[in-house]
């Protein structure tokens, strides 16, 4: 009855299903691990955002990279800006992700003679992409900034390719190692996303980089890996269920074909019904021109009419 399962087509289909099931289980586990890593990263970001501010040199130095646990930690720094060595970072979007422009990065020379890169915010692109854009005025004199400490950007951490041959003072990644040789002062690792400056900066400053929103998919820090994991595991259940549905359908089709073949083979050999003998007699009588026999007469009508009269 189920011999069709041994056909080449069904053997291949069954083997494919048996291979796909463990693969999809592993894919679900992989997505679950990514979800757990994102949750851990979100927790670190939330703790950093909630932590009290500290001087920037407490978290980084020219020989010490920004610890991963302190990413987005609020820091303060006092010094003066060095606009002569500021650069713009290409292909960065505005706060609402609607427009591509630049980040404006200006070194801040600290009171102790060290320097730190400060991302002052976003500015719009201009018509000539090969020249340094017109940028907002740089605050003069001594300032105290507050912002979020960030580790150096790399291609691995951002997926942004570090292109070569860019116009002067334009870069693709905010990376202190790449800009260290341009400054005479020792440069701290990482950079600061400014959120506040004192005294107040002149009007028309760059649009500040928005803070992260850990746990919110729209913030870009929590892709729906958990949903992907459950989807893969749902597919694992669907494979045998779908296989059984196909087997039942094929079995039903096989039975229908067998019954149809038997009916066609039987053809006109069906036994006659009760009405068929009388119908056959009527047909014979019509062809001979004689009246059909009746059950009440016991003999043919011509024989009854030919009997001699009694003397």
N, C-alpha and C positions, 0 to 999 in steps of 0.2 A: 504493500500500500504506500509506503514511503520510500520506495526504491529510488525515486528521483533524487534523493539526497546523495546518492552515490555517483551521480553524473558529474562530469568535469566542471560544469558551470556551478553547481551547488557546492562542490568541494572547495572550489576557489573562493566563492562568496563566504563560506563558513570560515576558512582560514584567514581571510582578510579581516573579518569581524573579530576573530580571536587575537589577531595581532594588534588591531586598533584599540582594543579595550585596555590593555596594560599601558600602551603609549599615552592614552588620554588620562589614565590615572596619574602617571608621572607629570603630565602637563598641569594637571590640577594641583599637585603637590608643589610644583615649581611656582605657580601663581600664588599659592598660599604663603610660601616663603617670602616672595616679593611683598605681599601684603604685610607680613610680620615686620619686614625690614622698614617698610614705609611707616608703619605704626611707631616703631622705635625712633625713626628719624623725626616724625612729627612730635613725639614726646620731647625729644631733645630741643627742637626748635621752640616749642611752647615754654619749656623751662628757661631757655636762653632769653626769650622775649620778656618773661616775667622776672628775671633776675635783676638785681640792682646794678646800676652802671658802675664801671670801674675804669681807671685810666688805661688807655690803649696799650701802653708799654707793659702792663701787667699780663696781657694775653699774647703778645707777640714782640719780636725783636728782630734785628738783622740776621740772627742765626737761628731763630726759633719760628717754626711755622705755626699758624693759627690752629689750635686743637679743634678737632671735629666736634667735640662736645660744646665748644664755645661759639659755634657758628650762629650768627645773628645776635650775639650778646651785645648789649648796649655798652658803648665805651665813650669816653670823653678825651679830648686832646686840645691843647692850647698852643698856639704858634701863629705864623703868618703864611699866607698862600704864596706860592711861587708860580705866577701865571706864565712866566717865560718857558716853563717846561710842561705846561698842561697839554693834554692830548684828548682826542675824541675817539670813541669806540663805535665802530660802524655796525649797522644793521641791528639796532636796538629799538624796541617798540615803546610807545607811550604807555601811560598807566592803564589805559583802557584797551590796550593791544590793538588799536585801530590804525596807528600810523607808525611808519618806520622812520627812525632818525638816528641820533647819536646820544651816547652818554658822554658827559663832560667830566674828565678826570684831571684834578689839579693837585699837585703835591702840596702838603702842608709841612712847613719846616717847624719842628717842635722847638721849644725853648732850650732843650738840652743839646740841640744841634743835629738830631736825627730827623728823618722825614718819613711821612706816611702818605700813601695815595688816598685821595678822597674823591669818591664818586658824588659829584655835586647834583647829578640828576640828568634828565632827558631834555634834549633840544631837537627841534625839527630839522630835517634835511633841507638843503638849499639846491639851487639849480645846478651849480657846478660841483660835482662830487669829487673832483680832483684837487680842489683847493681846501684849505682849512676854513671851516665855516665861521661866520660871524657869531660870536658867543656873548652871553651876558657879562656884565661887568663883574670883575672879581673883587670881593670885599677886601679893603685895604687895612693895613695895620694889624695889630694883634687881635685874634679872635679865639673864641672857645667854641668848639663844635661838639655836638652829640650825634651819635649815629650807631649803626649796626656793623660790627666787625665781620668781615667775610674772608674766607681763604682765597688764595690766588686762583683765578680761572684757568682751566686747562681744557684741551679738546675732549679729554676723557670725561671730565665733570660736566661739560656744557654741550657736547656734541657740535661745537662750533669749530670749523676748520680755521687754523691760523694761516691766512693767506700771506704770500710774500709779494713784494713789489708794490705795496700800498703807497698812496700819496704821503708826503711828509706829515708827521704828527698825527697820523691816523693808525689805529690798531684794531685788531679783532678781539683780543682777550685782555682783560685787566689782570696783568701778571707782573708782580714786582720784580721777578728775576729777569724779565725781558726789558724792564725800564731802569734797572739798577745802574747800568753804566752811563745813563744820561744825566745822573745827578752826582754832585760832588759830596753830598751828605749821605751817611749810611741810611739805607732805606729799610723800613720795617717790612716784614712779610705780610701779605694780605692787603686789604684795603678797607675803607670805611664808607658805608652808604650814609650820607649826612641826613639827619632828620631835623636838626635845630642848630642855629648859629647865634652867637652873642658876641658883640652887639648885632642887631638886626642887619641883614644884608640889604643892598639896594634893591629897588623894585625890578621885576622882570628876570628873576633868577630861574634856573632850570627847574623843570617839573621833577619833584622828588620821586625817587623809586618807592613804590608802595611796599608796605610790609608783607611778609608771607602770611598765608592763612592756613596753618597746619590743620589737617583733617578735613579741609574743604577742597573738593575736587576742582572747583573753579580757580582756586589759588595755585594750582599746578603742582602741589606737593603730595597729593594723595590719589593717584590713579586707581581705578576700581578693580584692583587685582583680586579682591575677595569674590566679586561677582564673576570674574573670569574663571576662578577656581571652581565655583559651583557649576558653572556652565559646562566645563570639561567633565566633571563627575556626572552631571545629568546626561551627557552624551554617552557615558559608559553604560548607564542603565538603558538608554534608548537602543543601543546596538542589539542586545538579545531580544528586547521587546519587538523591534523591527524585524529581526530574523524570524521570530515565531509568527508574526503576522504574515510574512511572505510565505512561510512553510504552509500555513493553513490555507492561504489563497491558492497556492500551487496544488495542494491536495484536493481542494474543492474543484479546481479546474480539471484535474486528472480524473476525478470521479465523474464529472459531467461528460467528459469526452468518452469515457468507457461506456456509460449508459447510452449515450447517443449512438455509439458504434454497435452496441447490442441491438438497439431498436432498428437500426438500418439493416443489420444482418437478418433479423426476423422477417422483415419485409411483409409479403402477402400470405404467409403461412399461418396467420391467425385462425383459430377454429371458427366455423360458421355460427351465427346466432340462431335462436329459436325460430325467427321469422324467415330465415333463408330457405328451408325446404318448400314451404307453401309458395314462396315467391318464385322459386325455380319451376314448380309445377304450373303455375299460372303462365309463365313465359313459354313453356313447352306447349300448352294448350293453345295459346295465341298463334304459335307458329303452325300447328296442324289444323286449325279451323274447328276444333272440337271443343265442347264444353268441358271444363275441368271436372274431375271427379269430386263428389261431395262425400262427406263422412256418413250422411244419413242413407244414401242409396246403397249400398253394399255391392252393386255391380254397375257396369257402364249403362248409360241411358239408352243406347241403341239396342242393347240386349233385352232390356225390359219392354221396349215397345214391340219387339219382334215375337213375343210369346204367343202361341196359338190359342184361339178362343176355346173354351171348354164345350164339349158336345152336350 
